[in-house]
Amino acid sequence: MKPLSFKPRALILLTTIFVFAKVNTASAQILTFEEKEDGVLLLSDGKPRLFYQKDVISLDGEYPRANYLHPVFDTKGEIVTEDFPDDHLHHRGIFWTWHQLWVNDLRIGDPWISDGVEWVVKKVHTDIHPNNSATIAVKVIWKANKVSKKKIIEENTTITYQPIGNQSYKITFDITLKPLVSGVRIGGSEDAKGYGGFSPRLKLSETVGFYDENGEVTPNNLPVSAGDWINITSKEPNDPGVVIMGEPDKLPSYQGWILRKRNSMQNMAFPGREPLLLNKKEPLHFRNQLLVHQGMSIREINNQYRIFRNQNTGN
């Protein structure tokens, strides 16, 4: 099955609305969910914002994937993510995974390139809340499909969308991974880059700029040290773009930022090349947030980051 090509007008006309809510405040937007054959679309005032890919899709049988966001639209209706890009066909929208997946000394596969594992979405629950936010809560089983046929990991993720005025919005990802068998380990790329974890594949301009709260950040082949968030803009610091936020102090074996000006994803890398043992009693839990905006100042981003850090967590 080939990946779908999204046309926002067609989506609005052809899909069926199954959740609807309106918040009676001056700045509220009408948030709705539409169910499609292979996933869930969220709209704001009738305009598409993000699509959760529930069912497995592939490119002529290659690089099968599920459990990620694509497309993601900005407030002007432009798609800001990429799926099956020519340079890295295994990259997919907003995704979270690693190159290494082990059970004891058995290499299960390479989830990063969708090899040896499949994502079985067992449950999708959507809701719209009085604070003008919408959530997609999913339960996903990471199942081995090559050297083993076991269920390896249970994932519980909540994706929360909330507008910030009319020109920006935020998407929060609250992800918990629980091993279903003993000896499950996950690890990044087996090189000095060590990339893996929360990984947006964004459309980048030819003049793309990277900024943290201290100013411009220069991408490197290896992880770079930067702040708790990176603003990836069309060029200048106040231009439209996407901010990636995380909690690096809470990540096990955090490596730093993997940043690329072209042909790649962006990544807060952990745990690096040395695999991390997952604990049944204390599942791995991490959060990230995206700000999709038409221009935000450092002060505005810092304010949103403080809100992000102060939010209650837990699945």
N, C-alpha and C positions, 0 to 999 in steps of 0.2 A: 504493500500500500504506500502510495506516495504522500508526502506531507501536503496538508491542505493549503490552498491559497485563500487568504481572507480578504473579503470585500465588505467593508463596514455596512453599506446600505443593504446588501443582500442578507447579511447576518440579521439585521433588525427586522427585515420583512419575512424571512423564511423560518426563523426559529420560534419556539414557543416559550412565552414567559411563564415561569412557574414560581417565582418569588417576587413580591412587590412590596415596597414600603416607602413611605414619605415621612420626613421629619418636618414638623411645622415650625421652622425657624427661618429667619430672613435669608441666611446664607446656605440653607440646606439644599442639597441636590437630590434628585429622585434617582435612587439606586435600584437597579433591577438585575436579576440573573436570568439568563436564557440557557436552556439545556440543548446541547447539540448531541449528535450521535456519539462523539468521541470525547466530550468534555463539557466544560461549563464556561460560559461567557458572562462577564460582568460589564454592565453599562451604567453610565452616569448621564442623566438627562437624555437618555436614548442614544448616547454615543458610546462606542466600545472603549473599554479601558484595558482589560486583560482577559486572557483565555487560559484556563487550566486544562492541560492535556492529560486526560484520565486514561484513555485507551492507548495501546501500543501502536505507534506508527513507525514506518521505516522508509528508506529510499530504495525501492526495488528489492526489498528484503534485507538490505544492509543497514547497519546502525539503528536497530530497533530501540525505541525509547518511549517512556511515559513519565508522568509525575514531574512536570515542569511547567513554567509559564511561557507561552508564546502564542500569538503576538501580544506585546504590551504596547499600548498606544499613549502618546502624550496628549495634552489637553487640546492640541490643534488637530488631532486625528492622525498624526504621523506615527508609523510603527518604529519603535526605538530598539527592538530586539531582532536577532537573526536566528534562523534555524536551518540546519543543513548547509552552512556556508561552504563555498567551493574549496576554500583553503583548509578547513577542518570540518569535514562532514559530520563528525560526531558531536560537535558543539550544538547546544540547543537552548535558545532563549535564556531564561533564568533557571539555573539548575544547581544541584548540590550533590556531589559525589566524588569519588577518588579513583586513582589508578589501581590501587592494591586492595584486594579483598581475600582474606585468608581465614581458614578454619584450622587451627593448630598449624601444622606444617604443610597443609594442602592449599595450594593457590586455587581459589575458586574461579577467578576471572579478573577482568579489567572493566569495572563498571563505567569508567570514564569514557571508554569507546564502545560501551554497550556490549561487551563480550563476556559470556559466561554467567550472566545474571539478567533477570527480568524483573520489572516492577509491576506487581499485581495490586491494583488499587481496589481495596476491599470495601471502602466506605467513603462517600463524599457527602458532607453536610454543609449546606449553605444557609446563611442567616444575614439579615439586615437589622441594625441596632439603632436605638433611639439617639445615639450620639453621632448619627450620620456616617456610620462605618458599615462595612460589609465583610463577612468572613467566609472563607472556604476551609473547612476542617477535614482532613483526609487521614485515613489509615491505609498504609501501604506495606506490603510484604516484599522484601528483597529475596527473590527465590533463585537459587542456583539452577542452571539449565544445561551444564556441559559436563564437567568432571564430577558433579554431584547434582542431585535433584532435591536437596534439602531447602527448607525455608531458613534463611540465614538471619535476617534482621526484620524487626517490626518497626516501622516508622510512623510516628504521629506528628503531623504538621498542621499548623494553623496559619493561614495567609490572610492578613487583614488589610483592607483598603480603606483609606480615609482622605477626603479632599482637604487641601490647604488653600482656601479661597477658590478662585476660579481658574487660576493659572498653574496650579501645582497640586500634587497629591503624594501620599506616601503609601508604600506597601511594606508591611512588616511580616517577617518570616520567623516563626517560632517552631523549631525542629527538634524532635527527640528521636534518638535511635537506640533501640533495645535489642541486644543479641538474643536469638532464639535457641542457639546451641552454644556450648562452651568453646572457648578458644577463638572467638571471632576477632579479627584485627583488620583495621583499615589504615591505609597509608597513601601518601601522595606519590608524585612521580619519583622514580628511582634515580634521581640525579640531583645536582646542587640546587635546582629550582624548587623541587619539592612541592609543586602546586597540587591543590586539591581542597575541597570544601565548597563553600558558597561561591558560585561562579556565574556572573552575568556575562552573556555574549551580546554586546551592544553595537548598534550601528555607530561608526565613528566618522567624523568629518576629516577632510584632508588636513585641517588645521587644528585638530583636537588638542585641548589643553587639560592638564591634570593639576588640581589644586587641593591643598589641605588648609587648615586654619592659619598656617604660617606662610602660605604663598605657594608658588609653583613647585610641583614635584616632577622630577625627571624620571621617566620609565627606564628600566634596565633589564637585561636578560635575567638577572638574578633578583630575588626579592629585595625590595627597597624599604627603608624605614620611613614611615610617615605617620600622620595622626590617626585618630579613631574613625575618620571619614575621609573620602576622596570625592571631590566634585569633578566630574568628567564633562566638559563643556565643548561647544562647537569651536571655541578659541579662547576668549577672554574669561576671566574669573566670574563675571556677572552675566555671561551669555547663557542661553538655554542649555540644559543638560540633564544628567542623572547623577545623583549623589549616592554612593555606596557607603553604608554605615555598618559597624559591627561592634563587638565587645572583645577586643583583643586580649584584655586582661583575664577573660574567662575562658579563653581557648587553650586546650592542651597543646603544648609544643608549638605555639604560634610562630610562624616563620617570617611574616611580613607581607607586604603587598606585592603581588605579581601584576604589573601594569604593562600594557602594550598599546602602541599608537595605531596598530593596524593588524588585521588578520588574526585576532585572538580574543579570548575571554579576559576578564579582569577578576582578580582573586585575592581574598584574604586567606593566605595559605596556612593550613595546618593538617596533620601534625608533621608534615615533611616526609622525607624518604623512609624514616624509621616508623613502622606500623604501630598503631595505637590499639591496645587491648580494650575491647568494649566490656562493660560490667553490667550484668543483669540487674543487680541490686541498685546500681547508680547509673542509669542510662546516660548516654552522651546527649547533652542539651546545649544548643546554641541558638542565637538570634542574630538576624540581620535586618536591615531596613534600606529601602530605596526611596529617594525623593526624585520624582520626575517633575521637572520644573521648566518654566520659561524665563528663568533668571532669578537667582536668589543670592543675597549677600552672605558674607561670612557670619554676620550676626544672626541672620535668620536661620542659617544651617545649624549654628551652634545651639540656638534655642530649640530647634527640632531634635537635635541630638540629646539635649538634656531631658526632653520629654520622653524620648525613646529609652534612655537609661532608667528613668523613674517609673516606667510602666510595670505593672504586675505581670509576671510571667508564669508559665506552666501550662502543660497540655492536660 
